[in-house]
Amino acid sequence: MTVRQAVYRGHVCVDDPQMKLTCAHLIADLPPSGGHMNHIVAETNVVIDFTDDKGQTNHATSDKAVYDYGVRGAVTNETVTLTGHPQVENAQSTLTGEPIVWDRANNHFSAVNETMVFRQSLDSAMTRTNPPAANTNKLSAPK
């Protein structure tokens, strides 16, 4: 049999130029020589840290992450599906839902039953507000 799979157990760590992933169990389907990885399953305590195209650090956690890559026609599909209490956090927000799908080709997240919590510090909110408008109505004291 030629299974063409790599199985990792224990403290699995994947250090890719685009992201870092840790988990307890990982199965990767190995592509033919020179091919692109097309299916990877990471399970148990999955943590993915990555920087998006805006330079923002993101932190994703879940029980399971499934990476799928494929080209259909001229369209590249590259997704990571997070299940089992998935959550994606960055400095501005936290996204939860089940599942969360990360479309890596378009750098977009979507979720079923999505909940998005936005964070804003009071200091940054105060610096971005406009000062009170000057009062142009002049009141004169009664004589």
Beta strands, then each sheet from edge to edge (+ up, - down):
strand 1: 5-16
strand 2: 19-29
strand 3: 39-51
strand 4: 57-72
strand 5: 75-83
strand 6: 87-89
strand 7: 93-96
strand 8: 100-103
strand 9: 108-111
strand 10: 115-118
sheet 1: 1+ 2- 3+ 4- 5+ 8- 9+
sheet 2: 1+ 2- 3+ 4- 6+ 7- 10+
end
